[in-house]
Amino acid sequence: MEFPLQTGPVCLRCGNALGSLSTAAGPVLCRACRLAPPPFVRAASYGIYEGRMREAIHALKYDRLHGVSTGLGRMMAAAIAQLAGEAPEEMLVVPVPLHASKYAQRGFNQSRSLARAALRFLRKSHPEWRLTLASSTLLRQRATETQAGLNPHERRRNVRGAFAVSDPARVAAQNVLVVDDILTTGATARAAARALVEAGAASVWVATLARAQRVEGFLRTSVYEDMEEEGPLAGASAADSEAAGFSSNGSIMPSF
């Protein structure tokens, strides 16, 4: 079973599937980006948040199978590589942070794990890039309600003002790449980018491992419902994990 990739025309800004909104005239923006342009320049993702991709992300976040971060990091590197030729070659790489309470509960930040793994691959594939991991640059200054089950308006309100920059001088006049595991409606990416821009960042770009499948502004209900719930592999046995495509040490089995 392969990891699902996003195909077809997408929004030039956020990467949302355009469906019938696309035209032969060239790249266009989705309705959300036309009405309210995001504070980031462009968002790129590797694949779709469904099937094996969903299972792999849940294995990392909830089952703590850290071995999958290598395979997922390679995919994250491929997502970042989509920005080649557009994004600056020198950028600060800023993982979307967890609130302290969530970090204490989970014990690690999956976005930071993915960013670190991706940078290892990019140093070989794009040696001309100068990407610096800056994990403590962005802070989640208040605990937010889980995004699961919230509609787009509620998601935007939930993360509004949730982020702050720890040292504005660190990002002033710098180009920043924000890294996260999943992009759903873009509310988190917008809020994080806004905090960085207000702190003086020259530009903000976004890369995620996966994005929810949306077409013409509609998002699958199942994605809303499970974005922060326990993954399907929670409490799974080694046999269960291998049946889903993961080895006993947590690595992604070589079928991709």
Secondary structure, 3 states (H helix, E strand, C coil): CCCCECCCCECCCCCCECHHHCECCECCCCHHHHHCCCCCCCEEEEEECCHHHHHHHHHHHCCCCCCHHHHHHHHHHHHHHCCCCCCCCEEEEEECCCCHHHHHHHCCCHHHHHHHHHHHHHHHHCCCCEEEECCCCEEECCCCCCCCCCCHHHHHHHHCCCEEECCHHHHCCCEEEEEEEEECCCHHHHHHHHHHHHCCCCEEEEEEEEECCEECCEECHHHHHHCCCCCCCCCCCHHHHHHCCECCCCCECCCC
